[in-house]
Structure formats: C-alpha cells, structure tokens
Amino acid sequence: MLFHKSGPLVGQSRGYAFVTFGTADAALKALEKLNGTPIANRPIVIRLAKNVNYDELNKQKPRIEIPALGSSSRDDKMSREDAIRAIESKLRALERNGEEELELNLLNSASTQVPFIQRYQFNKDRDTSSSISGGRTYTKSYNSAPYNRHQRPKRR
C-alpha cells in the first residue's frame, strides 16, 4: 500500500496499492475473486495495470514553434542597422499621419456635436435631449447597501 509522505495525512493510506503477480493467469484469478470484495465495509476495485510503451516515451517529439508566443532565436534577429532603419521609417510615417490627424481633430472640435466618447460615458439608452426621470432625484442611503460592514457575518 502507498502512504502519504507529507501534509496533514502523513502516514495514512492513499487508498490504493500495487500488487505484482508471477504469471498473468494468477493476476486474472485474483481480479475475478477479489474485485468487489468488501474490506472495512467498502468494496475494493481491482484493475489490471496499463502497459507503458517506453519506446514511445523516449521517441523525440516534433518541436512546435508559435512565433507569436515565443521569441525568435539569435540567428533570426534583425541587425542593429535594420532595426534603426525600421524605427526611422515608422517615425517618418507617424509624422506624416500626425499632421493629418491634427487637422481632422481641429475640424471635429469646431463642430457643435457632443464628443463621441461622452455619448457613451453614462447610460447608453439615455436620451440626452429630454429628461426621463421627470425631475426626481435618487439618493442612496448608506444603510441600504447590499453588503454593509455591519450586516456581514463575523469571521471565525
């Protein structure tokens, strides 16, 4: 039988054991006779062990490389000059696009529309042109909170 070696159950049975028989016939007889036999008011379950194919375990598995998840090897790295050229070209593209975006932002800020983000900051279904509540305001009482410090059960 196998026992716990550490933790709160040290020395207690793990609930299973391994038995080795000399022949396959002896193992099958034990399986037929002992499977379901009650021990300490609990029926035991007897199963044959599964064979492990050690050739499959030692066989080299194909390496799976996902470029988005791992970094590339040193051979695949860009040279320092290539990296500088790529950064410079990106900066040039940002400078060109930045001027166009500045013009677009100035045109949009001059309009009388409510900014796009403010339309969705509160309630999406709320109509900003008319008041639905009819002038009523709601004030939340501190005692009506679903989880109030004084209402929580005490820890033990």
Residue pairs with C-beta under 8 A, 6 or more apart in sequence:
1 13
1 14
1 16
1 17
2 13
2 14
2 16
2 17
2 18
3 11
3 12
3 13
3 14
4 10
4 11
4 12
4 14
18 49
19 30
21 27
21 30
27 48
30 46
31 46
31 47
31 48
34 44
34 46
35 44
35 45
35 46
36 43
36 44
36 45
37 43
37 44
38 44
78 86
114 128
119 128
126 132
142 148
